[in-house]
Amino acid sequence: MDFLWNEYTRNALRQPPHQQMVGRWQVNYLAFHGPEGRQRTPLIVLGGAFQNFNSFKYCIEALLEEVPVIMVDLPSLGDNTQLAPELGMEDLADLLHQWVLRNDLNKVALMGLSLGSVIASTFAYKYPESTERLIVTGILPKPRKSWRMLLEESLRVLDEGRLDEFGQAVVLYLVNHARLAETAITDTTRRLFHRQMRSFSSNEQARYRINARRLLEVESILGYPTCPTLVATGEFDSFTPPFENALFAARCPQATFALVEGADHVAQLERREESMAMFAAYLRGTDLSLIPGIRLFAPGSYERIEHRGEPRFVPCNPHARVISISRVDGSIAVDVPVRIRDMSFFGCLLEYGHQGFSLAEHSRDLILCLEGSALRIELLVFEHGEDTMRCLFKHGRFETAYELKALLDDESFFRCRFATERQSGEVARIYRVG
């Protein structure tokens, strides 16, 4: 089958994609050349695991004014239902390169969003002769242990058939519920997202497992692209925090790093106008600092960006307990006193004395019980010392998330909080101003 270009219309993204086989692997695509960009290098867009082509309607309409756009779903990604558990991230980048060569596209620009960012950056690193420029959002140079534990927990819940809880957990991991006032993501949007996750077909569940394992197999980014690269993320992204995107940018010799203000992990949907203006300006080669709502960082400052995305709260009463419920008979297997050193919406640092139990054995089944509150929060212990344990909260229920946020905002429970660097005098030295 020859490569097919389409004229863009309002309903173009709803039509069935074109399909090509590269060996035994299926590649789905839709390709559009806009009125202004026929002669320019085409932009290949790689979305996240379950973002279908129609999710990018506004993105495509904006970018077609600048360049031809090719939307691609590789095996197990987007709406490509072909299961390919044997293909890792590097394999997918290699497959994409074979497809580019087969269709005589010569040189391309790439945009990778969320999971697609790993594939796009790997392509750009391995095949610089085929890459003109790169845009990535929501990327990690080296997945941290706590991030891996969250992903593993989502797989465990899915494997146990708890689809409603699985759906809530995915939404709570990808949408920063501590910043809903800033991001203004509606309850309707979050519940629609939840409905999509909890209604996964058997094929969609299989593809989630495949993509999660692909991510878990990534020890670190294979290498860093040398082409001009825009690295961007939402200001309040809690899944792939700004500092980790900035660390990736710091290792790319021609990188620009920017934050989309008032957005979290899916900035291109939450702050559509600002994100599209940023992407279009980058493709044109014009100044990103002139775009309202985009915070551009000065070269050389990327590694100094604050790691702490959310304030840590100090409880008025630091005394609490951690317990564990036996899965065998429902009895209390662990019950020890702890002291809360600090706490955020996403986790806490606990002090404890003589354990009396194996922390390694119970790192995934502890529950934090706060004195003076009925709130019970499940924990994942991802780091511990002789007398401290650093924990993530297992966010798997909207109701618990709302209760926790209300508790953190209640000054009778939490009086103090540590400020982040973004709230200090570092701003002028890190952000590009003027």
NUFI-232877 format. One record per residue (C-alpha): x, y, z; residue in one letter. Coordinates in pm, 1 decimal. Example, Ala and Ser with C-alpha at 12.3 -4.5 7.8 and 13.67 -1.06 7.14 Angstrom:
% NUFI-232877
pt x=1230.0; y=-450.0; z=780.0; rest=A
pt x=1367.0; y=-106.0; z=714.0; rest=S
% end
This chain:
% NUFI-232877
pt x=0.0; y=0.0; z=0.0; rest=M
pt x=131.1; y=346.2; z=-90.6; rest=D
pt x=156.8; y=623.1; z=167.9; rest=F
pt x=-163.7; y=829.4; z=165.5; rest=L
pt x=-206.3; y=1199.1; z=243.8; rest=W
pt x=-549.3; y=1336.2; z=340.0; rest=N
pt x=-700.1; y=1680.5; z=326.2; rest=E
pt x=-801.4; y=1781.8; z=677.1; rest=Y
pt x=-1172.4; y=1825.5; z=750.6; rest=T
pt x=-1364.6; y=1858.8; z=1075.0; rest=R
pt x=-1443.4; y=1487.0; z=1084.4; rest=N
pt x=-1112.0; y=1364.9; z=944.2; rest=A
pt x=-988.1; y=1221.6; z=1275.0; rest=L
pt x=-1297.6; y=1003.0; z=1310.4; rest=R
pt x=-1229.6; y=812.2; z=992.7; rest=Q
pt x=-1057.3; y=471.1; z=1007.9; rest=P
pt x=-677.6; y=509.0; z=997.2; rest=P
pt x=-466.3; y=382.0; z=712.0; rest=H
pt x=-277.9; y=63.3; z=797.6; rest=Q
pt x=58.6; y=-59.0; z=679.3; rest=Q
pt x=244.6; y=-374.5; z=774.9; rest=M
pt x=616.5; y=-357.8; z=849.9; rest=V
pt x=705.1; y=-723.7; z=864.3; rest=G
pt x=442.6; y=-866.7; z=1098.7; rest=R
pt x=377.2; y=-538.1; z=1276.6; rest=W
pt x=86.1; y=-307.8; z=1200.7; rest=Q
pt x=131.2; y=68.7; z=1188.2; rest=V
pt x=-182.5; y=288.2; z=1187.6; rest=N
pt x=-160.1; y=645.6; z=1062.2; rest=Y
pt x=-344.8; y=950.0; z=933.1; rest=L
pt x=-144.8; y=1209.1; z=739.3; rest=A
pt x=-256.3; y=1566.2; z=665.9; rest=F
pt x=-91.9; y=1847.0; z=473.9; rest=H
pt x=-221.2; y=2189.0; z=570.8; rest=G
pt x=-252.5; y=2498.9; z=351.1; rest=P
pt x=65.8; y=2659.6; z=482.7; rest=E
pt x=290.0; y=2360.2; z=539.9; rest=G
pt x=295.1; y=2145.6; z=227.5; rest=R
pt x=666.0; y=2190.3; z=159.8; rest=Q
pt x=793.3; y=2171.0; z=516.5; rest=R
pt x=929.5; y=1869.9; z=705.8; rest=T
pt x=634.0; y=1663.4; z=835.8; rest=P
pt x=570.6; y=1627.6; z=1208.6; rest=L
pt x=501.0; y=1275.7; z=1340.9; rest=I
pt x=280.8; y=1281.3; z=1653.4; rest=V
pt x=305.1; y=991.7; z=1902.0; rest=L
pt x=51.6; y=1008.7; z=2182.6; rest=G
pt x=14.1; y=830.7; z=2512.8; rest=G
pt x=-97.9; y=473.5; z=2565.3; rest=A
pt x=-472.2; y=532.6; z=2519.8; rest=F
pt x=-503.2; y=868.8; z=2346.4; rest=Q
pt x=-679.5; y=809.3; z=2015.9; rest=N
pt x=-635.2; y=1031.3; z=1712.0; rest=F
pt x=-952.0; y=1225.6; z=1789.9; rest=N
pt x=-795.8; y=1332.9; z=2121.7; rest=S
pt x=-559.2; y=1554.1; z=1919.9; rest=F
pt x=-820.3; y=1742.8; z=1716.5; rest=K
pt x=-726.7; y=2089.0; z=1841.8; rest=Y
pt x=-356.2; y=2008.0; z=1835.5; rest=C
pt x=-370.6; y=1901.3; z=1470.6; rest=I
pt x=-576.0; y=2201.6; z=1362.4; rest=E
pt x=-321.6; y=2439.5; z=1516.2; rest=A
pt x=-9.6; y=2263.7; z=1389.3; rest=L
pt x=-134.4; y=2216.8; z=1033.4; rest=L
pt x=-90.8; y=2590.0; z=986.1; rest=E
pt x=282.7; y=2529.6; z=1028.7; rest=E
pt x=371.9; y=2181.0; z=903.0; rest=V
pt x=224.3; y=1862.5; z=755.3; rest=P
pt x=116.3; y=1633.7; z=1042.3; rest=V
pt x=127.9; y=1253.6; z=1054.7; rest=I
pt x=-43.6; y=1081.8; z=1345.8; rest=M
pt x=93.7; y=734.9; z=1418.2; rest=V
pt x=-23.9; y=450.0; z=1641.0; rest=D
pt x=236.4; y=175.7; z=1682.7; rest=L
pt x=140.0; y=-174.9; z=1803.2; rest=P
pt x=-48.3; y=-168.2; z=2139.1; rest=S
pt x=-58.3; y=214.0; z=2143.2; rest=L
pt x=-355.3; y=443.7; z=2090.7; rest=G
pt x=-622.6; y=255.7; z=1897.9; rest=D
pt x=-380.5; y=1.1; z=1749.7; rest=N
pt x=-517.0; y=-322.3; z=1896.2; rest=T
pt x=-227.4; y=-543.1; z=1784.0; rest=Q
pt x=-66.8; y=-693.3; z=2093.5; rest=L
pt x=311.8; y=-682.8; z=2085.1; rest=A
pt x=447.3; y=-775.1; z=2429.7; rest=P
pt x=788.5; y=-860.3; z=2283.8; rest=E
pt x=844.9; y=-503.8; z=2157.5; rest=L
pt x=1015.2; y=-270.2; z=2403.4; rest=G
pt x=1052.6; y=105.6; z=2370.7; rest=M
pt x=1368.4; y=82.6; z=2161.1; rest=E
pt x=1202.9; y=-178.0; z=1938.3; rest=D
pt x=910.7; y=59.3; z=1878.0; rest=L
pt x=1151.0; y=340.3; z=1787.0; rest=A
pt x=1326.5; y=105.8; z=1542.7; rest=D
pt x=991.3; y=2.9; z=1394.0; rest=L
pt x=894.4; y=367.1; z=1347.9; rest=L
pt x=1224.7; y=433.4; z=1170.6; rest=H
pt x=1168.0; y=138.3; z=935.2; rest=Q
pt x=822.4; y=275.6; z=858.1; rest=W
pt x=963.3; y=626.0; z=790.4; rest=V
pt x=1221.8; y=484.2; z=548.6; rest=L
pt x=968.2; y=261.6; z=376.1; rest=R
pt x=753.1; y=564.8; z=298.5; rest=N
pt x=1043.9; y=779.9; z=174.5; rest=D
pt x=976.9; y=1046.3; z=435.1; rest=L
pt x=1353.2; y=1111.0; z=457.6; rest=N
pt x=1366.2; y=1358.8; z=747.5; rest=K
pt x=1088.0; y=1415.9; z=1002.5; rest=V
pt x=1014.9; y=1617.6; z=1313.1; rest=A
pt x=871.0; y=1426.9; z=1608.7; rest=L
pt x=631.3; y=1510.9; z=1890.3; rest=M
pt x=606.5; y=1257.5; z=2173.8; rest=G
pt x=347.6; y=1305.9; z=2447.0; rest=L
pt x=366.3; y=1110.5; z=2775.4; rest=S
pt x=453.1; y=749.0; z=2687.7; rest=L
pt x=512.5; y=856.2; z=2327.5; rest=G
pt x=793.7; y=1083.2; z=2447.2; rest=S
pt x=1020.8; y=785.1; z=2520.8; rest=V
pt x=973.0; y=642.8; z=2171.3; rest=I
pt x=1019.9; y=981.6; z=2003.1; rest=A
pt x=1335.0; y=1067.5; z=2199.6; rest=S
pt x=1483.4; y=721.9; z=2135.0; rest=T
pt x=1416.7; y=763.4; z=1761.2; rest=F
pt x=1582.0; y=1107.3; z=1763.7; rest=A
pt x=1884.6; y=975.9; z=1955.3; rest=Y
pt x=1938.3; y=666.8; z=1738.0; rest=K
pt x=1858.1; y=823.9; z=1402.7; rest=Y
pt x=1978.2; y=1186.2; z=1403.6; rest=P
pt x=2009.8; y=1182.0; z=1024.2; rest=E
pt x=1632.2; y=1128.4; z=1003.1; rest=S
pt x=1533.2; y=1383.4; z=1270.0; rest=T
pt x=1500.4; y=1757.3; z=1214.1; rest=E
pt x=1368.9; y=1851.0; z=1558.3; rest=R
pt x=1192.6; y=1701.2; z=1858.4; rest=L
pt x=913.8; y=1800.5; z=2098.6; rest=I
pt x=853.9; y=1592.0; z=2414.1; rest=V
pt x=623.2; y=1636.2; z=2711.9; rest=T
pt x=609.8; y=1430.1; z=3031.1; rest=G
pt x=943.9; y=1250.9; z=3000.8; rest=I
pt x=1171.4; y=1091.7; z=3263.6; rest=L
pt x=1548.7; y=1044.5; z=3221.0; rest=P
pt x=1546.6; y=756.1; z=3472.4; rest=K
pt x=1224.5; y=621.7; z=3625.5; rest=P
pt x=1249.1; y=656.6; z=4003.6; rest=R
pt x=1163.9; y=374.1; z=4242.6; rest=K
pt x=849.9; y=542.5; z=4376.0; rest=S
pt x=718.7; y=591.9; z=4020.8; rest=W
pt x=779.7; y=224.0; z=3944.4; rest=R
pt x=596.0; y=118.8; z=4259.8; rest=M
pt x=289.2; y=320.0; z=4157.5; rest=L
pt x=287.0; y=156.0; z=3815.7; rest=L
pt x=331.0; y=-189.4; z=3969.7; rest=E
pt x=46.1; y=-119.6; z=4210.8; rest=E
pt x=-185.7; y=-26.7; z=3922.3; rest=S
pt x=-100.1; y=-359.4; z=3755.4; rest=L
pt x=-174.2; y=-550.0; z=4077.0; rest=R
pt x=-516.0; y=-384.9; z=4112.8; rest=V
pt x=-594.6; y=-454.6; z=3746.3; rest=L
pt x=-483.8; y=-819.2; z=3774.1; rest=D
pt x=-712.9; y=-863.7; z=4075.0; rest=E
pt x=-1007.1; y=-750.4; z=3863.2; rest=G
pt x=-1077.4; y=-436.0; z=4068.5; rest=R
pt x=-1153.9; y=-225.8; z=3761.0; rest=L
pt x=-1339.5; y=52.9; z=3938.7; rest=D
pt x=-1050.3; y=107.7; z=4180.1; rest=E
pt x=-803.5; y=71.6; z=3891.5; rest=F
pt x=-982.4; y=345.0; z=3699.0; rest=G
pt x=-984.3; y=579.9; z=3997.2; rest=Q
pt x=-615.1; y=510.2; z=4063.7; rest=A
pt x=-511.5; y=592.0; z=3705.4; rest=V
pt x=-700.5; y=921.6; z=3718.9; rest=V
pt x=-551.5; y=1005.8; z=4058.5; rest=L
pt x=-197.5; y=931.7; z=3933.1; rest=Y
pt x=-231.9; y=1137.1; z=3613.8; rest=L
pt x=-444.2; y=1425.5; z=3746.0; rest=V
pt x=-298.3; y=1625.7; z=4033.9; rest=N
pt x=-591.3; y=1643.0; z=4276.4; rest=H
pt x=-395.4; y=1868.7; z=4507.7; rest=A
pt x=-401.8; y=2139.2; z=4237.9; rest=R
pt x=-753.1; y=2125.0; z=4100.3; rest=L
pt x=-807.7; y=2489.0; z=4198.6; rest=A
pt x=-515.9; y=2591.3; z=3975.2; rest=E
pt x=-570.1; y=2351.4; z=3683.6; rest=T
pt x=-952.4; y=2382.1; z=3685.8; rest=A
pt x=-994.7; y=2025.5; z=3558.0; rest=I
pt x=-1364.3; y=1959.7; z=3603.1; rest=T
pt x=-1522.2; y=1677.7; z=3797.0; rest=D
pt x=-1700.9; y=1575.6; z=3476.4; rest=T
pt x=-1371.3; y=1541.0; z=3288.0; rest=T
pt x=-1219.3; y=1327.8; z=3562.3; rest=R
pt x=-1522.4; y=1102.3; z=3585.5; rest=R
pt x=-1531.8; y=1053.0; z=3208.0; rest=L
pt x=-1164.4; y=952.6; z=3224.6; rest=F
pt x=-1247.0; y=715.0; z=3510.4; rest=H
pt x=-1534.4; y=563.4; z=3312.9; rest=R
pt x=-1301.0; y=496.1; z=3020.2; rest=Q
pt x=-1048.2; y=318.6; z=3244.5; rest=M
pt x=-1294.4; y=107.6; z=3441.0; rest=R
pt x=-1466.5; y=-3.2; z=3116.7; rest=S
pt x=-1152.6; y=-143.2; z=2957.0; rest=F
pt x=-1211.4; y=-437.6; z=2725.6; rest=S
pt x=-989.9; y=-744.9; z=2757.9; rest=S
pt x=-776.4; y=-611.8; z=2470.3; rest=N
pt x=-737.1; y=-272.2; z=2637.9; rest=E
pt x=-642.3; y=-438.2; z=2966.4; rest=Q
pt x=-381.5; y=-647.2; z=2783.9; rest=A
pt x=-242.2; y=-335.6; z=2616.2; rest=R
pt x=-225.1; y=-152.0; z=2950.4; rest=Y
pt x=-19.7; y=-438.6; z=3093.7; rest=R
pt x=208.6; y=-438.3; z=2789.0; rest=I
pt x=270.5; y=-63.5; z=2802.6; rest=N
pt x=320.1; y=-62.1; z=3180.1; rest=A
pt x=578.7; y=-338.6; z=3149.4; rest=R
pt x=748.9; y=-154.1; z=2864.0; rest=R
pt x=789.8; y=142.5; z=3096.4; rest=L
pt x=903.5; y=-72.6; z=3387.5; rest=L
pt x=1172.4; y=-227.4; z=3168.1; rest=E
pt x=1325.7; y=115.1; z=3099.2; rest=V
pt x=1623.3; y=148.5; z=3333.5; rest=E
pt x=1711.4; y=488.7; z=3192.6; rest=S
pt x=1683.3; y=684.5; z=2872.4; rest=I
pt x=1894.4; y=514.0; z=2603.7; rest=L
pt x=2058.1; y=842.0; z=2503.1; rest=G
pt x=1993.9; y=1210.9; z=2455.1; rest=Y
pt x=1905.9; y=1365.9; z=2117.5; rest=P
pt x=2145.2; y=1615.0; z=1961.8; rest=T
pt x=1881.6; y=1782.1; z=1741.6; rest=C
pt x=1693.9; y=2097.5; z=1852.8; rest=P
pt x=1461.4; y=1973.4; z=2129.1; rest=T
pt x=1170.4; y=2132.6; z=2314.8; rest=L
pt x=1102.3; y=1971.4; z=2654.2; rest=V
pt x=779.7; y=2089.6; z=2813.9; rest=A
pt x=547.1; y=1986.0; z=3092.7; rest=T
pt x=269.2; y=2119.0; z=3310.8; rest=G
pt x=362.8; y=2333.2; z=3609.1; rest=E
pt x=182.6; y=2094.3; z=3846.9; rest=F
pt x=260.0; y=1760.9; z=3677.9; rest=D
pt x=287.0; y=1509.7; z=3963.9; rest=S
pt x=330.1; y=1198.2; z=3745.8; rest=F
pt x=638.2; y=1317.0; z=3554.0; rest=T
pt x=740.1; y=1619.2; z=3765.6; rest=P
pt x=892.0; y=1932.9; z=3608.3; rest=P
pt x=1236.4; y=1871.9; z=3759.9; rest=F
pt x=1263.9; y=1533.8; z=3587.6; rest=E
pt x=1169.6; y=1683.9; z=3251.6; rest=N
pt x=1428.8; y=1953.6; z=3321.5; rest=A
pt x=1698.3; y=1692.5; z=3394.8; rest=L
pt x=1628.9; y=1538.9; z=3053.5; rest=F
pt x=1656.3; y=1882.8; z=2892.4; rest=A
pt x=1986.1; y=1949.5; z=3071.8; rest=A
pt x=2141.9; y=1651.1; z=2895.1; rest=R
pt x=2027.2; y=1751.5; z=2545.4; rest=C
pt x=2280.6; y=1990.4; z=2384.6; rest=P
pt x=2015.9; y=2191.7; z=2195.3; rest=Q
pt x=1726.8; y=2179.1; z=2442.4; rest=A
pt x=1473.5; y=2442.1; z=2540.8; rest=T
pt x=1277.9; y=2379.8; z=2861.6; rest=F
pt x=938.5; y=2534.1; z=2933.3; rest=A
pt x=651.5; y=2499.4; z=3180.6; rest=L
pt x=286.4; y=2538.4; z=3090.3; rest=V
pt x=139.9; y=2738.4; z=3376.8; rest=E
pt x=-170.1; y=2605.5; z=3549.0; rest=G
pt x=-147.9; y=2259.9; z=3389.3; rest=A
pt x=-41.4; y=1914.5; z=3503.7; rest=D
pt x=40.2; y=1596.6; z=3306.4; rest=H
pt x=-188.3; y=1651.3; z=3005.0; rest=V
pt x=-99.6; y=2015.1; z=2942.3; rest=A
pt x=-196.6; y=2006.7; z=2573.6; rest=Q
pt x=-558.1; y=1938.8; z=2676.1; rest=L
pt x=-573.7; y=2139.8; z=3000.2; rest=E
pt x=-410.3; y=2456.7; z=2862.2; rest=R
pt x=-483.1; y=2405.4; z=2496.1; rest=R
pt x=-427.1; y=2756.9; z=2359.4; rest=E
pt x=-101.0; y=2812.0; z=2544.7; rest=E
pt x=35.2; y=2467.7; z=2453.8; rest=S
pt x=-55.1; y=2496.6; z=2086.3; rest=M
pt x=94.4; y=2844.6; z=2064.3; rest=A
pt x=414.9; y=2710.0; z=2219.3; rest=M
pt x=438.3; y=2410.4; z=1983.5; rest=F
pt x=363.3; y=2623.4; z=1677.2; rest=A
pt x=617.3; y=2888.2; z=1776.6; rest=A
pt x=882.6; y=2622.9; z=1826.6; rest=Y
pt x=816.1; y=2471.9; z=1485.5; rest=L
pt x=835.4; y=2822.8; z=1331.0; rest=R
pt x=1151.7; y=2903.9; z=1521.7; rest=G
pt x=1006.9; y=3211.7; z=1694.3; rest=T
pt x=1049.6; y=3327.9; z=2054.7; rest=D
pt x=859.8; y=3115.5; z=2308.5; rest=L
pt x=909.0; y=3371.1; z=2586.6; rest=S
pt x=651.3; y=3597.0; z=2421.0; rest=L
pt x=369.6; y=3343.7; z=2469.8; rest=I
pt x=140.8; y=3415.8; z=2768.4; rest=P
pt x=111.4; y=3123.4; z=3009.7; rest=G
pt x=445.5; y=2969.9; z=2909.6; rest=I
pt x=733.2; y=2992.8; z=3157.7; rest=R
pt x=1062.9; y=2959.5; z=2975.0; rest=L
pt x=1377.0; y=2866.1; z=3167.3; rest=F
pt x=1722.2; y=3007.3; z=3110.6; rest=A
pt x=1982.2; y=2770.0; z=2960.8; rest=P
pt x=2212.4; y=2636.9; z=3232.7; rest=G
pt x=1942.9; y=2654.2; z=3500.4; rest=S
pt x=1764.7; y=2326.7; z=3426.1; rest=Y
pt x=1942.1; y=2119.8; z=3691.9; rest=E
pt x=1866.0; y=2379.5; z=3962.2; rest=R
pt x=1489.2; y=2348.5; z=3935.6; rest=I
pt x=1314.7; y=2267.4; z=4263.1; rest=E
pt x=1254.5; y=1894.0; z=4307.8; rest=H
pt x=973.7; y=1939.3; z=4556.5; rest=R
pt x=658.4; y=2000.0; z=4353.7; rest=G
pt x=417.0; y=2021.8; z=4646.8; rest=E
pt x=451.7; y=2178.1; z=4991.7; rest=P
pt x=521.1; y=1947.3; z=5285.1; rest=R
pt x=285.1; y=2001.3; z=5577.9; rest=F
pt x=380.9; y=1961.5; z=5944.4; rest=V
pt x=98.1; y=1818.1; z=6155.2; rest=P
pt x=-9.3; y=1981.7; z=6479.3; rest=C
pt x=-21.2; y=1634.0; z=6632.2; rest=N
pt x=255.3; y=1423.2; z=6475.2; rest=P
pt x=157.4; y=1100.3; z=6651.7; rest=H
pt x=1.8; y=824.9; z=6436.8; rest=A
pt x=9.7; y=450.6; z=6380.4; rest=R
pt x=76.6; y=223.0; z=6088.2; rest=V
pt x=-111.4; y=-103.8; z=6064.8; rest=I
pt x=-130.8; y=-396.9; z=5826.0; rest=S
pt x=-429.2; y=-626.7; z=5782.2; rest=I
pt x=-360.3; y=-997.0; z=5728.9; rest=S
pt x=-496.2; y=-1123.3; z=5396.8; rest=R
pt x=-534.5; y=-1468.2; z=5550.4; rest=V
pt x=-779.3; y=-1402.4; z=5833.8; rest=D
pt x=-831.7; y=-1023.3; z=5842.2; rest=G
pt x=-649.1; y=-981.4; z=6173.8; rest=S
pt x=-408.0; y=-698.3; z=6255.1; rest=I
pt x=-64.6; y=-825.5; z=6146.8; rest=A
pt x=121.2; y=-499.7; z=6221.6; rest=V
pt x=38.3; y=-217.4; z=6461.1; rest=D
pt x=320.3; y=20.4; z=6550.0; rest=V
pt x=335.2; y=385.6; z=6661.2; rest=P
pt x=498.4; y=637.8; z=6425.3; rest=V
pt x=564.7; y=1008.6; z=6420.1; rest=R
pt x=481.7; y=1212.1; z=6109.9; rest=I
pt x=777.1; y=1435.5; z=6027.6; rest=R
pt x=608.1; y=1590.8; z=5724.9; rest=D
pt x=332.1; y=1511.6; z=5480.8; rest=M
pt x=200.7; y=1615.0; z=5139.7; rest=S
pt x=-92.6; y=1509.5; z=4925.6; rest=F
pt x=125.6; y=1239.9; z=4770.1; rest=F
pt x=313.8; y=1092.3; z=5062.7; rest=G
pt x=482.4; y=1134.3; z=5398.3; rest=C
pt x=804.5; y=1091.7; z=5594.5; rest=L
pt x=752.5; y=883.7; z=5908.7; rest=L
pt x=975.3; y=824.9; z=6209.8; rest=E
pt x=949.4; y=498.6; z=6400.1; rest=Y
pt x=1128.2; y=326.1; z=6684.4; rest=G
pt x=1180.2; y=-47.5; z=6726.9; rest=H
pt x=995.7; y=-201.8; z=6435.4; rest=Q
pt x=898.5; y=-546.8; z=6549.5; rest=G
pt x=811.3; y=-635.5; z=6190.9; rest=F
pt x=983.2; y=-672.2; z=5854.2; rest=S
pt x=958.4; y=-344.1; z=5666.9; rest=L
pt x=1066.9; y=-515.4; z=5345.6; rest=A
pt x=785.5; y=-769.0; z=5382.6; rest=E
pt x=523.7; y=-501.9; z=5452.0; rest=H
pt x=644.3; y=-221.3; z=5222.4; rest=S
pt x=326.9; y=-247.4; z=5011.1; rest=R
pt x=52.5; y=-319.6; z=5265.6; rest=D
pt x=83.7; y=-63.4; z=5545.9; rest=L
pt x=-199.7; y=175.1; z=5635.7; rest=I
pt x=-145.5; y=513.7; z=5803.7; rest=L
pt x=-392.6; y=600.0; z=6082.1; rest=C
pt x=-388.8; y=961.3; z=6201.2; rest=L
pt x=-489.7; y=1048.5; z=6554.8; rest=E
pt x=-803.9; y=1257.3; z=6567.4; rest=G
pt x=-916.3; y=1156.4; z=6218.1; rest=S
pt x=-1105.7; y=861.5; z=6072.9; rest=A
pt x=-897.4; y=885.6; z=5755.9; rest=L
pt x=-701.4; y=569.8; z=5667.4; rest=R
pt x=-444.0; y=592.2; z=5387.5; rest=I
pt x=-268.6; y=295.7; z=5228.3; rest=E
pt x=109.5; y=331.4; z=5189.5; rest=L
pt x=392.2; y=223.6; z=4962.4; rest=L
pt x=728.1; y=243.1; z=5143.6; rest=V
pt x=989.9; y=324.6; z=4879.5; rest=F
pt x=1281.0; y=431.2; z=5101.3; rest=E
pt x=1379.3; y=371.7; z=5461.5; rest=H
pt x=1661.4; y=431.0; z=5705.0; rest=G
pt x=1726.7; y=309.5; z=6057.5; rest=E
pt x=1438.3; y=507.3; z=6203.4; rest=D
pt x=1255.0; y=668.4; z=5909.3; rest=T
pt x=1044.6; y=552.4; z=5617.7; rest=M
pt x=947.9; y=759.5; z=5317.0; rest=R
pt x=609.6; y=659.1; z=5179.8; rest=C
pt x=377.9; y=719.8; z=4888.1; rest=L
pt x=4.3; y=724.3; z=4935.3; rest=F
pt x=-186.3; y=464.5; z=4732.9; rest=K
pt x=-445.6; y=689.1; z=4577.6; rest=H
pt x=-717.4; y=456.1; z=4455.3; rest=G
pt x=-1040.5; y=622.3; z=4568.0; rest=R
pt x=-1168.9; y=971.0; z=4488.0; rest=F
pt x=-1341.9; y=994.1; z=4825.8; rest=E
pt x=-1017.8; y=934.5; z=5017.7; rest=T
pt x=-833.3; y=1186.9; z=4800.0; rest=A
pt x=-1093.2; y=1454.9; z=4877.1; rest=Y
pt x=-1078.1; y=1374.8; z=5249.1; rest=E
pt x=-699.7; y=1399.9; z=5252.5; rest=L
pt x=-699.5; y=1733.1; z=5067.3; rest=K
pt x=-955.4; y=1871.9; z=5312.7; rest=A
pt x=-743.8; y=1752.7; z=5605.9; rest=L
pt x=-426.7; y=1914.7; z=5468.7; rest=L
pt x=-617.1; y=2242.1; z=5427.7; rest=D
pt x=-746.4; y=2224.6; z=5785.6; rest=D
pt x=-520.8; y=2437.1; z=6006.5; rest=E
pt x=-637.1; y=2251.7; z=6317.0; rest=S
pt x=-451.6; y=1947.1; z=6178.1; rest=F
pt x=-167.5; y=2103.2; z=5976.5; rest=F
pt x=-35.2; y=2441.3; z=6077.5; rest=R
pt x=298.6; y=2466.5; z=5900.3; rest=C
pt x=435.7; y=2384.7; z=5559.3; rest=R
pt x=772.2; y=2401.9; z=5388.2; rest=F
pt x=780.6; y=2643.4; z=5094.2; rest=A
pt x=909.4; y=2527.6; z=4758.3; rest=T
pt x=1189.4; y=2699.7; z=4575.4; rest=E
pt x=936.1; y=2834.8; z=4326.1; rest=R
pt x=797.4; y=3042.0; z=4613.9; rest=Q
pt x=1140.8; y=3185.0; z=4699.5; rest=S
pt x=1384.1; y=3433.5; z=4552.8; rest=G
pt x=1525.3; y=3182.2; z=4306.0; rest=E
pt x=1270.1; y=3282.4; z=4043.3; rest=V
pt x=1469.5; y=3556.0; z=3870.6; rest=A
pt x=1783.2; y=3340.3; z=3847.1; rest=R
pt x=1607.4; y=3036.9; z=3701.3; rest=I
pt x=1338.1; y=3172.5; z=3472.7; rest=Y
pt x=1425.4; y=3355.6; z=3153.0; rest=R
pt x=1300.5; y=3709.6; z=3208.5; rest=V
pt x=1288.6; y=4007.9; z=2977.8; rest=G
% end
